[in-house]
Amino acid sequence: MDLIDSEPSPNSLLAERFRTYLPVVVDIETGGFNAKTDAILEIAAYILAMDNQGVLGIEQSYFHRVIPFEGANIEEAALKFTGIDPFHPLRVARPEKEVFQTMFKIIRDAMKGSNCKRAILVGHNAHFDHGFITAASERHNLKRNPFHPFSSFDTASLSGLAYGQTVLSRACTTAGIEFDDKEAHSARYDAEKTAELFCGIVNKWKELGGWPLSS
């Protein structure tokens, strides 16, 4: 899915399509499964937009490596799974609070530009990423978390419906989206592929006549 370069639709098609919610695709790589205690190591966010024909695509992206918060737990099994070395001397990372403050501001600016009132998280097994975002917001007392507090779009469920596949790599392959297993488990790569998958499903539904609904 190519980046689309367009001003917000005059008819606010994105806001209309998702009930004034801005879809933001997020992937987080972590040091474990417990959002309260385990470190966030990487985060990526892909902000979506619509062109004047109602085609959904990627507008901009944000990615950063994260310095684990003080006292964070990091499981060795998680590092082996992702291949991330949070203590590598050449790793360029920023404090967690700073990373989230910057990301939230970018998302709020995009909401304003799209006439959306709130962001809604899109993720592959979205509950996982949503939990870590909520925990980080609470940890740093960030008052302006743009994401809906409990709703999300889960591409594992959507691709299970659309393609009969729930694993990200298999869903992308079935959808005709190139997927490199060697690049997987990077927040930037997985978020990009999740964004392409979500946009593909939404746009295919439009092509089939699912939106806008016929009067």
Backbone hydrogen bonds, N-H to C=O, Kabsch-Sander energy under -0.5 kcal/mol:
donor,donor_aa,acceptor,acceptor_aa,energy
4,I,58,I,-2.4
6,S,4,I,-0.7
12,S,9,S,-2.0
16,E,12,S,-2.4
17,R,13,L,-2.8
18,F,14,L,-2.0
19,R,16,E,-0.9
20,T,15,A,-3.8
21,Y,18,F,-1.4
22,L,118,R,-2.9
24,V,120,I,-2.3
25,V,46,Y,-2.8
26,V,122,V,-2.6
27,D,44,A,-2.0
29,E,42,E,-2.0
31,G,39,A,-2.6
35,A,33,F,-0.8
38,D,34,N,-2.8
39,A,73,N,-2.3
41,L,29,E,-3.0
41,L,39,A,-0.5
42,E,29,E,-1.8
43,I,64,H,-2.0
44,A,27,D,-2.2
45,A,62,Y,-2.9
46,Y,25,V,-2.9
47,I,45,A,-0.5
47,I,60,Q,-2.7
48,L,23,P,-1.5
49,A,57,G,-2.4
51,D,55,V,-1.8
54,G,51,D,-2.0
57,G,49,A,-2.5
58,I,2,D,-0.6
59,E,47,I,-3.1
60,Q,47,I,-1.5
62,Y,45,A,-2.4
64,H,43,I,-2.2
65,R,92,V,-0.5
66,V,41,L,-3.1
67,I,94,R,-2.8
72,A,69,F,-2.2
73,N,37,T,-3.0
75,E,31,G,-3.4
79,L,75,E,-1.5
80,K,76,E,-2.0
81,F,77,A,-1.8
82,T,78,A,-2.2
83,G,79,L,-2.6
88,H,85,D,-1.7
91,R,88,H,-1.7
93,A,91,R,-0.8
94,R,65,R,-2.1
96,E,67,I,-0.7
99,V,95,P,-2.3
100,F,96,E,-2.4
101,Q,97,K,-2.5
102,T,98,E,-2.2
103,M,99,V,-2.2
104,F,100,F,-2.8
105,K,101,Q,-1.8
106,I,102,T,-2.1
107,I,103,M,-2.3
108,R,104,F,-2.6
109,D,105,K,-2.4
110,A,106,I,-2.0
111,M,107,I,-2.4
112,K,108,R,-2.1
113,G,109,D,-2.0
114,S,110,A,-1.4
115,N,112,K,-1.1
116,C,111,M,-2.7
117,K,20,T,-2.2
118,R,20,T,-1.5
119,A,146,P,-2.4
120,I,22,L,-2.7
121,L,151,S,-0.6
122,V,24,V,-2.6
123,G,153,F,-2.3
125,N,123,G,-0.8
126,A,123,G,-0.8
128,F,125,N,-1.5
129,D,125,N,-0.7
130,H,126,A,-2.9
131,G,127,H,-2.0
132,F,128,F,-1.5
133,I,129,D,-2.2
134,T,130,H,-2.4
135,A,131,G,-2.2
136,A,132,F,-2.3
137,S,133,I,-2.3
138,E,134,T,-2.2
139,R,135,A,-2.5
140,H,136,A,-1.8
141,N,138,E,-0.8
142,L,137,S,-2.6
143,K,141,N,-0.8
148,H,119,A,-2.0
153,F,121,L,-2.7
154,D,152,S,-0.5
155,T,123,G,-2.1
155,T,153,F,-0.6
156,A,123,G,-0.5
158,L,154,D,-2.2
159,S,155,T,-2.5
160,G,156,A,-1.3
161,L,157,S,-1.9
162,A,158,L,-2.8
163,Y,159,S,-2.9
164,G,159,S,-0.7
164,G,160,G,-0.8
165,Q,159,S,-1.4
171,A,167,V,-2.9
172,C,168,L,-2.6
173,T,169,S,-2.2
174,T,170,R,-2.4
175,A,171,A,-2.0
176,G,173,T,-1.2
177,I,172,C,-3.3
178,E,176,G,-0.5
181,D,179,F,-0.7
183,E,180,D,-1.6
184,A,180,D,-0.7
186,S,183,E,-0.6
190,D,186,S,-2.9
191,A,187,A,-2.2
192,E,188,R,-1.9
193,K,189,Y,-2.4
194,T,190,D,-2.3
195,A,191,A,-2.5
196,E,192,E,-2.3
197,L,193,K,-2.3
198,F,194,T,-2.7
199,C,195,A,-2.7
200,G,196,E,-2.3
201,I,197,L,-2.2
202,V,198,F,-2.6
203,N,199,C,-2.9
204,K,200,G,-2.2
205,W,201,I,-2.2
206,K,202,V,-1.8
207,E,203,N,-2.4
208,L,204,K,-1.9
209,G,206,K,-1.7
210,G,205,W,-2.8
